[in-house]
Amino acid sequence: MKPWAIVFCICCTLVLGACAPKARIYEKTVTASVPANSNTALGQVSNRLGDPKDGRSGVKLISDGEQALVSRLLLAAAAEQTIDAQYYLLHNDPTGHLFAASLLQAADRGVRVRLLLDDMDTSSYDAMTAALDYHDNIEIRLFNPFWRDQSLLVAGLTDFKRINRRMHNKSMTADNMFTIVGGRNIGAEYFLARKEMNYADLDVLAAGPVVRDVSQSFDAYWNSEFAVPARVVVGEPEAFSLSDARNRLNELVEEAKQTQYGAALRKSAKENFADGALALDWVPAKLYADPPSKAAGLENSDPILASQLLPYFENADSEVHIVSAYFVPRKNGVRWMTELENRGVDVKVVTNSLASNDVAPVYAHYAKKRRALLRGGVELYELRPDAYQVQPRGINWAQSRSGLHSKAFAVDDRYLFVGSFNWDPRSVNINTEMGILIDSPALTAQTLGALDEALPAYTYHVTLEPAGQLKWRTRDQDGTILEYDSEPTGSAWDHLVAGFLSILPIGSQL
């Protein structure tokens, strides 16, 4: 090595060494979920909805975005003892304001609120976080935080292994009696509240024993070394006090109530959650979740979520349906799905098209595996970006672009899993995930029936012609079958970018 190169390497080492992550010393308390109390209002609701108290859980699938937000707001309004919420994203937008205000109002009533947020996108509202965290009944912790005294560039150079691992879990539990688990973050696009683009997504509202499993998982994350008290990261409230936060949230909530979307929420609450409107299916259900230790990237005795779910596929007899917003199968995934097909298990995958996918590298690395998947016998369906225009879902969304954000799978018309787990390397190996697996032939068949009914008009069925050419087929609004010999979505620039991204060696990080 030349002398100048040696000097350069030494300088780089010294600079990075000076910027290396420093030890952070702070205190935090260990707290736990409060035992469920059937005498609370939510406990009485669970009993009225038919809790058989025989080990089965009550579940309701929520696909409608307005209903999904209303369910969270109503849980917060009904809580008497505790609210535990765990989310990857909480946006600084009207739905985020409604959600945050509902937690503050609960805390003002004396409810203990524990809010665990991944720190991927929280720095823009540090002032609000610090102010709310100052409330006697609210504690906020940030998972795997980006330290505010360190630039993102330096963190990426010196601490990439840590900050690359994110908490993707999504749950909200009230009084340890009801929980909501699924694919939705807290943001407008997840609740049909944007005009430009909205996601198709899926949650499970649950009562019964599975709720206690969710609470135990939350406790493990909350008390883990990766959950850092918010004020350690963002500091004490200064110019923006708790009183300021309350006043600001009240203003924002009043603004939201005056909109058409606010009216739509009130209508949804009346139609779906008024007396007698809500019903649950009482079925065997089990929570599956990554251990918090996955965030360390180290081998340990606790099995990760992917390995916990693997036996269901190994024992599949007839069919596997996969709905995954971000689908990056890689070579091993293609081989695994082909092996399922070879032993007589039909595999059907629904994912995003080029124009409905909001993460271009994910689409690029999925697309280059399409032919291999189709040769292996896998059925592929890609969401049409105009699906909401084909069938408007709300008052403002006839022109909304559609995106798939659901993460679900079904096995043998018996098992149905709904959660945060995408079929990609990031969900398998890097991020932490969770979901509820429902054992119900009736509910699974009902869900798959609705999916099969929606596929012809809402998706493109991708097939492989004998000559190796891909074809995309869909059904027009008048029932006409449309066929395309080239990708029917995305601009020329989108295709060019996807082609470039597909050759980059980044698949393991997607």
URJOBEL-V218404 format. One record per residue. RES is the residue in one letter. PHI is phi in whole degrees, 0 to 359 (999 if undefined). Layout:
RES|PHI / RES|PHI
This chain:
M|999 / K|290 / P|305 / W|295 / A|290 / I|296 / V|299 / F|299 / C|296 / I|297 / C|299 / C|299 / T|298 / L|295 / V|297 / L|293 / G|296 / A|292 / C|263 / A|300 / P|303 / K|262 / A|293 / R|251 / I|249 / Y|202 / E|248 / K|208 / T|268 / V|265 / T|231 / A|224 / S|295 / V|274 / P|306 / A|298 / N|234 / S|290 / N|274 / T|289 / A|301 / L|290 / G|296 / Q|292 / V|297 / S|301 / N|295 / R|295 / L|278 / G|99 / D|305 / P|281 / K|54 / D|237 / G|100 / R|278 / S|247 / G|269 / V|227 / K|218 / L|279 / I|238 / S|259 / D|282 / G|294 / E|297 / Q|296 / A|295 / L|290 / V|301 / S|300 / R|290 / L|295 / L|290 / L|299 / A|298 / A|291 / A|270 / A|299 / E|242 / Q|240 / T|216 / I|228 / D|241 / A|234 / Q|224 / Y|217 / Y|284 / L|225 / L|225 / H|279 / N|274 / D|216 / P|305 / T|290 / G|296 / H|294 / L|298 / F|295 / A|298 / A|297 / S|295 / L|290 / L|296 / Q|297 / A|296 / A|298 / D|296 / R|278 / G|105 / V|283 / R|283 / V|246 / R|244 / L|241 / L|249 / L|242 / D|295 / D|269 / M|299 / D|216 / T|249 / S|296 / S|289 / Y|233 / D|300 / A|298 / M|294 / T|301 / A|298 / A|294 / L|294 / D|295 / Y|283 / H|294 / D|301 / N|254 / I|239 / E|232 / I|245 / R|236 / L|249 / F|271 / N|49 / P|291 / F|271 / W|294 / R|288 / D|268 / Q|225 / S|290 / L|297 / L|297 / V|295 / A|300 / G|296 / L|281 / T|252 / D|224 / F|299 / K|303 / R|282 / I|288 / N|288 / R|262 / R|242 / M|269 / H|261 / N|298 / K|217 / S|205 / M|217 / T|232 / A|242 / D|55 / N|56 / M|246 / F|229 / T|220 / I|234 / V|232 / G|174 / G|259 / R|276 / N|278 / I|261 / G|187 / A|303 / E|292 / Y|271 / F|233 / L|57 / A|250 / R|245 / K|275 / E|279 / M|207 / N|226 / Y|263 / A|277 / D|214 / L|211 / D|233 / V|241 / L|269 / A|223 / A|227 / G|94 / P|302 / V|296 / V|296 / R|296 / D|296 / V|297 / S|296 / Q|296 / S|295 / F|301 / D|302 / A|298 / Y|290 / W|300 / N|265 / S|285 / E|295 / F|273 / A|266 / V|253 / P|308 / A|302 / R|291 / V|293 / V|273 / V|258 / G|88 / E|281 / P|296 / E|240 / A|287 / F|243 / S|269 / L|299 / S|297 / D|298 / A|297 / R|298 / N|297 / R|295 / L|295 / N|300 / E|298 / L|293 / V|294 / E|297 / E|299 / A|295 / K|296 / Q|277 / T|273 / Q|298 / Y|295 / G|301 / A|295 / A|295 / L|295 / R|297 / K|295 / S|297 / A|299 / K|292 / E|284 / N|251 / F|229 / A|291 / D|308 / G|86 / A|274 / L|268 / A|223 / L|240 / D|266 / W|267 / V|217 / P|296 / A|214 / K|219 / L|276 / Y|240 / A|209 / D|294 / P|288 / P|303 / S|298 / K|301 / A|293 / A|276 / G|72 / L|246 / E|291 / N|209 / S|282 / D|277 / P|291 / I|285 / L|302 / A|302 / S|287 / Q|294 / L|273 / L|306 / P|303 / Y|297 / F|280 / E|296 / N|261 / A|297 / D|255 / S|231 / E|204 / V|227 / H|249 / I|235 / V|243 / S|217 / A|301 / Y|244 / F|236 / V|230 / P|287 / R|61 / K|295 / N|295 / G|293 / V|299 / R|297 / W|295 / M|292 / T|296 / E|295 / L|301 / E|300 / N|294 / R|261 / G|94 / V|262 / D|284 / V|246 / K|237 / V|237 / V|244 / T|215 / N|274 / S|276 / L|302 / A|278 / S|265 / N|274 / D|263 / V|232 / A|304 / P|298 / V|296 / Y|300 / A|302 / H|278 / Y|287 / A|300 / K|285 / K|254 / R|300 / R|299 / A|296 / L|296 / L|294 / R|297 / G|282 / G|100 / V|287 / E|273 / L|239 / Y|228 / E|240 / L|296 / R|285 / P|292 / D|257 / A|301 / Y|288 / Q|280 / V|294 / Q|222 / P|307 / R|254 / G|194 / I|286 / N|246 / W|248 / A|297 / Q|255 / S|288 / R|284 / S|260 / G|222 / L|267 / H|234 / S|293 / K|225 / A|208 / F|210 / A|227 / V|232 / D|57 / D|52 / R|226 / Y|258 / L|230 / F|248 / V|228 / G|185 / S|255 / F|277 / N|271 / W|270 / D|211 / P|300 / R|294 / S|291 / V|290 / N|247 / I|246 / N|280 / T|267 / E|220 / M|203 / G|180 / I|251 / L|257 / I|256 / D|256 / S|206 / P|303 / A|293 / L|292 / T|294 / A|297 / Q|297 / T|293 / L|292 / G|297 / A|295 / L|296 / D|297 / E|291 / A|278 / L|303 / P|301 / A|264 / Y|262 / T|227 / Y|260 / H|274 / V|266 / T|230 / L|245 / E|284 / P|306 / A|278 / G|94 / Q|273 / L|277 / K|230 / W|242 / R|236 / T|209 / R|249 / D|285 / Q|298 / D|269 / G|94 / T|293 / I|275 / L|255 / E|236 / Y|228 / D|269 / S|222 / E|307 / P|276 / T|236 / G|88 / S|276 / A|301 / W|295 / D|302 / H|294 / L|296 / V|296 / A|298 / G|298 / F|293 / L|296 / S|293 / I|267 / L|284 / P|278 / I|240 / G|302 / S|291 / Q|260 / L|266
